[in-house]
Amino acid sequence: MTRPAGPGWLIQGVLPYGEGPRVDVRLVDGTIVEMGTDLSAGDCQVLDASGQVLLPGFVDLHTHLREPGREDAETVESGTRAAAAGGFTAVHAMANTDPVADNAGVVEQVWRLGAEAGHCDVAPVGAVTLGLAGVQLAELGTMADSAARVRVFSDDGLCISDAGLMRRALEYVKAFDGVIAQHAEEPRLTVGAQMHEGEHSGRLGLTGWPSVAEEAIIARDCLLAQHVGGRLHVCHVSTRGSVEILRLAKARGIDVSGEVTPHHLLLTDAAACGYDATYKVNPPLRSQDDVDAVREGLADGTLDVVATDHAPHAPQDKEAEWGAARPGMTGLETALGIVALTMVGPGLLTWRQVADRMSERPARIGRLLGHGRPLAVGEPANLVLVADTAWTVDRRQTESRSHNTPFHGTTLPARVTATFLRGVRTASA
Amino acid sequence: MTRHLLSAADLTLADATLVLDTAAELETILATSSVGKLPTLRGRTVVTLFFEDSTRTKTSFELAAKRLSADVIGFAAKGSSVSKGETLKDTALTLEAMGADGIVVRHSWSGAPVNLARHVRGSVVNAGDGTHEHPTQALLDAYTMRQRLGRVEGLKVTIVGDVLHSRVARSNVLLLHTLGAEVTVVAPPTLLPVGVGTWPCAVSYDLDAVLPTSDVVMMLRVQRERMGVSYFPSSREYAQRYGLDVRRAERLREDTIVMHPGPMNRGVELASEVADGPRSTIVAQVANGVTVRMAVLYLMLGSAEPAIGVTL
């Protein structure tokens, strides 16, 4: 955001929201200044993007940037570079760093590192409880009032299992329009859990992570949010039962939103059969029926957003026995391709709806100004271009510092060709 | 081509039969041999890599390898680099550099032998991984059944106890199904895994209903620490409902055999009178363990082309 404004860009021949007819789009001083046909280049740099889909820049509600603490796995700089390559113009950096982002100092540090790198906006997520310990509220208001303007609070990785504490958190953040993003996992039901509890866990001898451990917390939290009039966001929804509970809660008018990860849209627990910990993730990969359900939920809007849960890990933390390996997968650079494969290709989402699920709604949930805006003159030039060019994921070729993608070797039907952050190009294919 | 024995499911009917037949031949040969030893694996190196204590299984494999004249190296996890934070991958690379032909691995994490096999050129034999599998135990159990009852095919085998956490149960269900036995697992519902209904076996909560028709009753070790997390209320109640006591043993058919992979909790899953009685095959199982493991090592390492196992 400190980059000087250039002479601007003229992007030619794009399809806004994937819908015709083709238009040229001029970006000057960080803003969309003109949309029309046969625009003259003037002193603008010209980008021929004939037939490509133009969408508002993606917003990720769930990114692990690992800095401070695990700069060997990812830094704010490398993670946001990966985000830009994936078409994101803003990411929410999760709080489970070392030290934990449970105070204004850490969230401002992360926010500043993001601003300095300039690849995409970084909205730090504040921890709900001190040290993610699930006991005492962190200074949520101070983080909200800080330069980082924190609005999303989460103990992600750990569930706020204490119902009384969760109630107070949902209540407290109402004062500054905050949202509690819950990692829904009843800890007493997931002691030692390694993978989805089902046929495969039984055969593989890996302790099961039952769907009910997620669903029970979501049901409880929806009722708590209703009771106190608070705003709840459910991280990485992975089961059919969770989708059904959210559908019911929304019908009741409860202010709840839900996200689904790209990996839960594609992969199943069968991937665990070779004990390759690349496929170890929390919540775990579920059954095909659950995959079908989260796709349906994303299609009908019960699940509001696609969020990556980008979780980079150093090789030694993944190249281990399944039980000893860390859970998590990278996802920023493949998210759009997976959504194209699982949702757009089968006709479950239009490109306009992709804009809604990957940009507009996450920006609204995170209360991010300037993101998720319409493709219209006068709006911020936070944009992504998507081409229907098939490509094959290669884990060695990443902007992320880590290589733990579960999609290595998968051919995806679409890719990001360019990302613009306030009119500045931050990624090119 | 390197082949591994990671799961009982790696063995076809022909493979499993070959192991059992080979074990029988080895037993005959050794009975008539004056030195009690065969030169078959001379010059081959077998490493026993035990990340988890198990004196009996380790000893059994080492004895088997030595009786085939292999060079045997015990690579105990405790006191070695393994306990100092060395990763499984590093251990594998070390063994690789040392030129191990066969690696017998015991690990507390399910799937660790699979992970190990991806990093080495030697053949990996799973000697028990977490709550996953213990294929040579299943082979020695099948061998013992054949020895005592003359066949495995068509036998009604009842496996009783902590199926959820038992690698012995998993391997036995798979192997016995391959060999044509009819398996029933019996346990309190808390000690059966979700999805057990898809296993190639029947499932029952009622031991008394299954015992009269059983040819083989295999009692699994129940760990007392499971009580602490409410898998069952007390060892007394467990013994009453799922233990093979004298009263229950009296209702078994005359030729029914009682097996236990050891080590057993006398008086909990198995009464001492039954464990030490004529139906018990517990001591024979230990002896057969060495013979069957000789057969496995011989078939995997005895020639350039392994006769059994899976490739990764």
Contacts between the chains, C-beta under 8 A, distances in Angstrom:
chain1	res1	chain2	res2	distance
A	191	B	229	7.5
A	194	B	110	7.9
A	197	B	194	5.1
A	198	B	194	6.1
A	198	B	195	5.6
A	199	B	194	7.6
A	199	B	195	3.6
A	199	B	198	5.0
A	200	B	195	7.5
A	201	B	193	7.1
A	201	B	194	7.0
A	201	B	195	7.2
A	202	B	193	3.2
A	202	B	194	5.7
A	202	B	195	4.0
A	202	B	196	6.0
A	202	B	198	8.0
A	202	B	199	7.6
A	203	B	170	7.2
A	203	B	195	7.2
A	203	B	199	7.6
A	204	B	110	6.0
A	204	B	111	6.7
A	204	B	132	6.2
A	205	B	110	4.0
A	205	B	111	7.8
A	205	B	129	7.4
A	205	B	130	5.5
A	205	B	131	3.8
A	205	B	132	3.3
A	205	B	133	7.0
A	205	B	167	6.4
A	205	B	170	6.3
A	206	B	110	5.3
A	206	B	111	7.4
A	206	B	130	7.8
A	206	B	131	7.8
A	206	B	132	7.8
A	207	B	131	7.7
A	208	B	193	7.5
A	208	B	194	6.0
A	210	B	194	7.5
A	274	B	114	6.6
A	275	B	110	7.4
A	275	B	111	3.1
A	275	B	112	7.8
A	275	B	114	4.6
A	275	B	115	5.9
A	316	B	87	5.9
A	316	B	89	7.9
A	319	B	87	7.2
A	319	B	89	5.4
A	320	B	87	6.0
A	320	B	88	6.3
A	320	B	89	7.5
A	320	B	115	7.5
A	321	B	88	5.7
A	321	B	107	6.9
A	321	B	109	4.0
A	321	B	111	6.5
A	321	B	112	4.5
A	321	B	115	5.5
A	322	B	109	6.4
A	322	B	110	6.8
A	322	B	111	4.9
A	322	B	112	8.0
A	322	B	115	7.5
A	323	B	108	7.9
A	323	B	109	4.0
A	323	B	110	6.8
A	323	B	111	7.8
A	323	B	130	7.0
A	324	B	88	7.9
A	324	B	109	6.2
